[in-house]
Amino acid sequence: MRKNTVKVSTGEDLVWPQVCVLCLKPATQDHIDVMGALNDRIPYCDDCFGKVRRLEDWIGGAIIIAAVIGLIGALMGLIGIVVQKGWAELLHIGQSSIVAFGGALIFGVGSYVLLRILFLPIHLVFHSKLARPGVKARKVKERGSVTPLRFTNVEYAELFREANDLA
């Protein structure tokens, strides 16, 4: 097991050391991270909290933009059917729904991938202004009551182990 990974039971109450999970400065903010079966308040300092929120807002914005582009793609497909074959063609559920779903899927997924590719250089340029969350729950294939948590900061993972009496 990696030094930054800690396995915890989903039913137990966790103790979070009150230092920032990213930089180990005194924690001043709590951020609710939904981590599988856990829903705990992760401690951050003001600076790191702002960076994490900013990155989450940018990614959320990319998802909304991709959804709008997907809807526009679906509408363009439906308008194309109407212009070529008339309004009555929309009553044929099979063709119009396939065009709408296909347009939404192709344009939505394509634009999201493009936005993520374009977002990468922006993320690198503004690295000091953005941060990924300090801890994430790793997905496990088998169902059970143990969830592996992966910490960004190895030192915080050690503090977490000590605070929760974990090996």
C-alpha positions in Angstrom: 0.0 0.0 0.0 1.2 3.5 -0.8 2.2 5.9 1.9 -0.5 8.4 0.9 -3.3 5.8 1.0 -5.2 5.0 4.2 -8.0 2.4 4.5 -10.9 3.4 6.7 -14.2 1.9 7.6 -17.2 3.7 6.2 -19.2 3.5 9.4 -16.7 4.9 11.8 -16.3 8.6 12.8 -13.0 10.0 11.5 -10.8 12.5 13.2 -9.3 15.0 10.8 -6.2 16.8 12.1 -6.9 20.5 12.1 -4.2 21.5 9.7 -4.7 22.0 6.0 -4.8 18.7 4.1 -2.7 20.2 1.3 -0.1 22.5 2.9 -0.2 21.6 6.6 -0.9 25.2 7.7 -3.5 25.7 10.4 -7.0 24.9 9.0 -9.5 27.7 8.8 -12.0 26.3 6.4 -13.9 23.0 6.1 -14.9 21.7 2.7 -17.5 18.9 2.3 -16.1 16.3 0.0 -18.5 13.5 -1.0 -16.2 10.5 -0.9 -18.2 7.3 -1.6 -19.9 6.4 1.6 -18.1 9.1 3.6 -19.3 12.7 3.7 -16.8 14.4 5.9 -15.5 18.0 6.4 -12.0 18.2 5.0 -9.8 20.9 6.7 -8.1 23.5 4.5 -6.4 26.8 5.1 -8.0 29.9 3.4 -5.6 29.9 0.5 -5.9 26.2 -0.4 -9.7 26.3 0.1 -9.9 29.0 -2.5 -7.7 27.1 -4.9 -9.8 23.9 -4.6 -13.1 25.8 -5.0 -11.8 27.7 -8.1 -10.7 24.4 -9.8 -14.1 22.8 -9.0 -15.9 25.9 -10.4 -13.9 25.8 -13.6 -14.6 22.0 -14.1 -18.3 22.5 -13.3 -18.4 25.4 -15.8 -16.8 23.1 -18.5 -19.6 20.5 -17.9 -22.3 23.1 -18.2 -20.8 24.5 -21.4 -20.5 21.0 -22.8 -24.1 20.2 -22.0 -25.3 23.4 -23.7 -23.2 22.6 -26.8 -24.7 19.1 -26.8 -28.2 20.5 -26.7 -27.4 22.9 -29.5 -26.0 19.9 -31.5 -29.2 18.0 -31.0 -31.3 21.0 -32.0 -29.2 21.4 -35.1 -29.8 17.8 -36.0 -33.6 18.1 -35.5 -33.7 21.4 -37.5 -31.8 19.6 -40.3 -34.5 16.9 -40.4 -37.3 19.5 -40.5 -35.7 21.5 -43.2 -35.0 18.4 -45.4 -38.1 16.3 -44.8 -40.6 18.5 -43.1 -42.2 18.6 -39.6 -44.1 15.3 -40.1 -40.7 13.5 -40.1 -40.4 14.4 -36.4 -43.4 12.2 -35.6 -41.3 9.1 -36.6 -39.9 8.6 -33.2 -37.0 6.4 -34.2 -35.2 8.7 -36.6 -35.7 12.0 -34.7 -34.8 10.6 -31.3 -31.7 8.9 -32.7 -30.6 12.2 -34.3 -31.3 14.2 -31.2 -29.6 11.7 -28.9 -26.6 11.3 -31.3 -26.2 15.0 -31.7 -26.3 15.6 -28.0 -23.9 12.8 -27.3 -21.4 13.7 -30.1 -21.4 17.5 -29.5 -21.6 17.2 -25.7 -18.8 14.7 -25.2 -16.7 16.2 -28.0 -16.9 19.7 -26.6 -16.2 18.4 -23.0 -13.1 16.6 -24.2 -12.0 19.7 -26.2 -12.6 22.0 -23.2 -10.6 19.6 -20.9 -7.7 19.7 -23.5 -7.9 23.5 -23.7 -8.1 23.6 -19.9 -4.8 21.7 -19.4 -2.5 24.6 -20.4 -4.7 27.1 -18.4 -4.3 24.8 -15.4 -0.6 24.6 -15.9 -0.3 28.4 -16.3 -2.5 29.1 -13.2 -1.1 26.2 -11.2 -0.5 28.5 -8.2 -4.2 29.6 -8.3 -5.8 26.1 -8.6 -5.6 22.9 -6.6 -7.1 19.4 -6.6 -8.8 18.3 -3.5 -6.4 17.1 -0.8 -8.1 13.7 -0.3 -10.2 11.4 -2.6 -11.8 8.1 -2.0 -10.5 5.5 -4.3 -13.0 3.3 -6.0 -12.9 -0.4 -5.2 -14.3 -3.1 -7.3 -15.7 -5.2 -4.4 -18.3 -3.9 -2.1 -17.4 -3.6 1.5 -17.1 -1.4 4.5 -13.5 -0.4 3.8 -12.8 2.7 1.7 -9.2 3.6 0.7 -8.5 7.3 0.9 -5.7 8.8 -1.2 -4.2 11.9 0.2 -2.2 14.4 -1.9 0.1 15.2 1.0 1.9 12.1 2.4 2.7 13.9 5.7 -1.0 14.7 6.2 -1.8 11.0 5.6 0.6 10.1 8.4 -1.1 12.6 10.7 -4.5 11.2 9.8 -3.3 7.6 10.6 -2.0 8.8 14.0 -5.2 10.7 14.8 -7.4 7.7 14.0 -5.1 5.0 15.4 -4.7 3.3 12.0 -1.8 1.1 11.0 
